[in-house]
Amino acid sequence: MGAINYTWLQQYGRITTVPGDEPVWEIHMTELRQPEKARELLDVYNKHLQADSIRSAAVYFMHSVRGLMLGIHYMTALCDTWLDLSLENMKLQLEVQDGRAAFRFQLLDGTEHPHPAPVNLIDTAQSSWRKDILTAYYTEQLRPLIEGVASAGEASLGQMWSQLASMLRWYKTTALQMNIEEAEREAVIEGYEHVIALPASLLGLKKNLLSFKPVEIDNPHQPGETMLMKPVCCLHHQVYGGQNYCYSCPKLSKAERQKRYDDILAAKSG
């Protein structure tokens, strides 16, 4: 186990204990459970995101929400202590840099709290505690946030939740490649397997979309290796006035993906 790596939280979760330098807009996270407040978020966000619709802006907002998901998994599996990532303890701040909009989650109280038992003690009590924390976070924090924003943007809850699936799997794969102890590996795997098996009803869904069948595709950034195809489109092509589909988008045909592969390799070779 180790201390909380605040640089990691900032880089991957956009979670910080200090306010941003020049946020263009901010709101207390609890307000986003209300569709009318969430609509204010989407209206402001889309002025900078330039999505083709408020619905697309709502779905794209999940790129930021996944930071909270990463944070709770990271601290319950790999850290000696934990921070309060509840909506009640956070402000959402919108920053714009070089014309690109990005959110950060500022914790109002950055106090570190001890775990109820050593995280590297893999026993029934510790396992139950970790599962309880994750279940509570997904159902009491993430779900009302996602439902508020989805309602405001008239977006599908399924499409919203699906945006978290590939990042959750990325976290598990990345964490397991770190220089960590076997007990920590078990904690990472346990947390991942627990949430992908949560009853769909707890997430407000008919099917738990955090679980998906992985599809491997050739990796143009590391020829000879493979990467995961995204389980669902992230709508990258519908923001900033229209862009290309991601190389790993499931909407690409085999021929379209091959052309993108060749184009990426050509660009890398100059």
MARTISE-590653 format. One record per residue (C-alpha): residue number from 1; residue in three letters; chain; y, x, z. Coordinates in steps of 0.05 Angstrom, whole numbers. Each point is the difference from the previous one (the first is absolute). Last residue first. Layout:
BEGIN
NUM:Ala:A:Y:X:Z
...
end
This chain:
BEGIN
270:Gly:A:231:131:-832
269:Ser:A:-71:3:25
268:Lys:A:15:-52:53
267:Ala:A:31:-47:-51
266:Ala:A:-61:6:-45
265:Leu:A:-47:-14:58
264:Ile:A:40:-62:19
263:Asp:A:1:-25:-72
262:Asp:A:-75:10:-7
261:Tyr:A:-14:-40:64
260:Arg:A:48:-54:-21
259:Lys:A:-36:-6:-66
258:Gln:A:-67:-3:36
257:Arg:A:27:-55:45
256:Glu:A:23:-41:-59
255:Ala:A:-68:7:-34
254:Lys:A:-38:-21:63
253:Ser:A:47:-59:9
252:Leu:A:54:3:52
251:Lys:A:6:-59:49
250:Pro:A:-39:37:54
249:Cys:A:60:47:10
248:Ser:A:-19:73:12
247:Tyr:A:46:28:-53
246:Cys:A:56:-43:29
245:Tyr:A:28:-50:-49
244:Asn:A:62:26:-34
243:Gln:A:69:-20:22
242:Gly:A:45:-61:-1
241:Gly:A:72:-10:23
240:Tyr:A:-9:37:65
239:Val:A:-60:-42:18
238:Gln:A:-52:-40:-39
237:His:A:-44:57:-25
236:His:A:-13:22:71
235:Leu:A:-30:-68:14
234:Cys:A:-53:28:49
233:Cys:A:-58:-25:-44
232:Val:A:-64:-11:40
231:Pro:A:-62:41:21
230:Lys:A:35:65:-19
229:Met:A:-46:46:-39
228:Leu:A:-24:56:44
227:Met:A:3:73:-21
226:Thr:A:-47:48:-36
225:Glu:A:-3:75:-8
224:Gly:A:-9:42:-62
223:Pro:A:73:0:-16
222:Gln:A:44:-3:63
221:His:A:63:-38:-20
220:Pro:A:-37:-37:-55
219:Asn:A:-51:-27:50
218:Asp:A:-58:-35:-35
217:Ile:A:-16:-68:28
216:Glu:A:-41:-23:61
215:Val:A:-7:-74:17
214:Pro:A:-3:-19:73
213:Lys:A:-28:-69:18
212:Phe:A:51:-34:45
211:Ser:A:11:-15:73
210:Leu:A:72:-11:23
209:Leu:A:-4:-66:-39
208:Asn:A:-34:-36:58
207:Lys:A:-17:-66:-35
206:Lys:A:27:-70:12
205:Leu:A:64:28:29
204:Gly:A:46:-11:60
203:Leu:A:-16:69:26
202:Leu:A:-41:-26:59
201:Ser:A:-33:-48:-49
200:Ala:A:-27:58:-40
199:Pro:A:-45:21:58
198:Leu:A:11:74:11
197:Ala:A:-50:44:-37
196:Ile:A:51:44:-36
195:Val:A:35:7:68
194:His:A:-61:26:37
193:Glu:A:-24:47:-54
192:Tyr:A:67:36:-1
191:Gly:A:6:6:76
190:Glu:A:-72:24:7
189:Ile:A:8:51:-56
188:Val:A:62:31:33
187:Ala:A:-32:-1:69
186:Glu:A:-64:32:-26
185:Arg:A:41:55:-32
184:Glu:A:36:10:65
183:Ala:A:-66:8:37
182:Glu:A:-21:51:-52
181:Glu:A:61:42:14
180:Ile:A:57:7:-50
179:Asn:A:22:50:-53
178:Met:A:23:-54:-49
177:Gln:A:-45:-24:-57
176:Leu:A:-21:-61:40
175:Ala:A:73:-19:8
174:Thr:A:11:1:-76
173:Thr:A:-59:-45:-16
172:Lys:A:16:-50:55
171:Tyr:A:74:-1:-19
170:Trp:A:-16:-9:-74
169:Arg:A:-45:-60:18
168:Leu:A:58:-32:37
167:Met:A:46:16:-58
166:Ser:A:-47:-33:-49
165:Ala:A:-5:-64:41
164:Leu:A:72:-10:20
163:Gln:A:25:-30:-65
162:Ser:A:-57:-51:5
161:Trp:A:35:-33:59
160:Met:A:60:-21:-43
159:Gln:A:-41:-22:-60
158:Gly:A:-42:-43:45
157:Leu:A:60:-29:35
156:Ser:A:25:-23:-68
155:Ala:A:75:5:-8
154:Glu:A:52:-55:6
153:Gly:A:50:56:19
152:Ala:A:21:-30:66
151:Ser:A:-70:-25:15
150:Ala:A:-29:69:-15
149:Val:A:52:33:45
148:Gly:A:-16:-45:59
147:Glu:A:-75:3:-12
146:Ile:A:1:76:-3
145:Leu:A:38:6:65
144:Pro:A:-42:-53:35
143:Arg:A:-64:37:-22
142:Leu:A:22:71:15
141:Gln:A:19:-9:73
140:Glu:A:-46:-50:35
139:Thr:A:-62:1:-46
138:Tyr:A:-1:71:-25
137:Tyr:A:26:29:65
136:Ala:A:-45:-41:45
135:Thr:A:-62:19:-40
134:Leu:A:19:73:1
133:Ile:A:12:1:75
132:Asp:A:-64:-37:15
131:Lys:A:-41:46:-45
130:Arg:A:28:61:35
129:Trp:A:-15:-29:69
128:Ser:A:-71:-19:-18
127:Ser:A:-15:70:-25
126:Gln:A:28:30:64
125:Ala:A:-42:-46:44
124:Thr:A:-64:10:-40
123:Asp:A:5:75:-2
122:Ile:A:32:52:-44
121:Leu:A:42:42:47
120:Asn:A:46:37:-47
119:Val:A:53:-54:10
118:Pro:A:2:13:75
117:Ala:A:6:-68:34
116:Pro:A:57:-51:10
115:His:A:41:38:-52
114:Pro:A:64:30:28
113:His:A:67:-28:-23
112:Glu:A:54:37:-37
111:Thr:A:70:-28:8
110:Gly:A:39:-8:-66
109:Asp:A:34:-65:18
108:Leu:A:41:-30:-56
107:Leu:A:-48:26:-52
106:Gln:A:33:8:-68
105:Phe:A:-43:-21:-59
104:Arg:A:25:29:-66
103:Phe:A:9:-34:-67
102:Ala:A:12:30:-68
101:Ala:A:43:-19:-59
100:Arg:A:10:48:-58
99:Gly:A:67:12:-33
98:Asp:A:1:73:18
97:Gln:A:-10:-19:73
96:Val:A:6:-71:26
95:Glu:A:-19:-15:72
94:Leu:A:-22:-66:29
93:Gln:A:-12:-2:75
92:Leu:A:-52:-43:35
91:Lys:A:10:-2:75
90:Met:A:-58:4:46
89:Asn:A:-25:-13:71
88:Glu:A:-12:-75:-6
87:Leu:A:-38:10:-65
86:Ser:A:-51:39:40
85:Leu:A:-10:74:-15
84:Asp:A:2:22:73
83:Leu:A:-18:73:-2
82:Trp:A:-67:30:18
81:Thr:A:-29:59:38
80:Asp:A:-55:51:-7
79:Cys:A:1:-8:-75
78:Leu:A:-54:-1:-55
77:Ala:A:-34:-68:0
76:Thr:A:47:-52:31
75:Met:A:63:38:-22
74:Tyr:A:-20:8:-73
73:His:A:-26:-71:-9
72:Ile:A:64:-30:29
71:Gly:A:45:44:-43
70:Leu:A:-38:-10:-65
69:Met:A:7:-75:7
68:Leu:A:74:6:16
67:Gly:A:10:43:-63
66:Arg:A:-38:-53:-40
65:Val:A:60:-45:11
64:Ser:A:43:45:-45
63:His:A:-42:-7:-63
62:Met:A:-8:-73:22
61:Phe:A:73:-10:-21
60:Tyr:A:-25:2:-71
59:Val:A:-33:-67:9
58:Ala:A:64:-32:25
57:Ala:A:42:33:-54
56:Ser:A:-48:-27:-53
55:Arg:A:9:-70:28
54:Ile:A:75:9:0
53:Ser:A:-5:11:-75
52:Asp:A:3:53:-54
51:Ala:A:12:54:51
50:Gln:A:66:36:1
49:Leu:A:-18:39:63
48:His:A:73:9:20
47:Lys:A:25:-72:-2
46:Asn:A:-72:-19:13
45:Tyr:A:2:26:71
44:Val:A:61:-41:19
43:Asp:A:-30:-65:-26
42:Leu:A:-69:17:28
41:Leu:A:27:13:70
40:Glu:A:42:-63:0
39:Arg:A:-63:-38:-21
38:Ala:A:-36:30:60
37:Lys:A:54:-32:44
36:Glu:A:-13:-69:-31
35:Pro:A:-75:11:2
34:Gln:A:0:14:76
33:Arg:A:-50:54:19
32:Leu:A:52:48:-27
31:Glu:A:43:-11:62
30:Thr:A:-50:38:43
29:Met:A:15:63:-39
28:His:A:73:5:22
27:Ile:A:42:8:-62
26:Glu:A:35:56:-37
25:Trp:A:43:12:-61
24:Val:A:32:58:-38
23:Pro:A:-30:51:47
22:Glu:A:42:63:5
21:Asp:A:-29:53:45
20:Gly:A:-63:-37:21
19:Pro:A:-11:-19:73
18:Val:A:-45:42:45
17:Thr:A:-71:-14:25
16:Thr:A:-30:3:-69
15:Ile:A:-54:-34:-42
14:Arg:A:1:10:-75
13:Gly:A:-76:-4:4
12:Tyr:A:-21:58:-42
11:Gln:A:57:50:7
10:Gln:A:31:-25:64
9:Leu:A:-66:-9:36
8:Trp:A:-24:68:-24
7:Thr:A:65:33:24
6:Tyr:A:-8:-35:67
5:Asn:A:-68:31:11
4:Ile:A:-25:-35:63
3:Ala:A:-32:50:46
2:Gly:A:-72:19:-9
1:Met:A:-72:-21:6
end
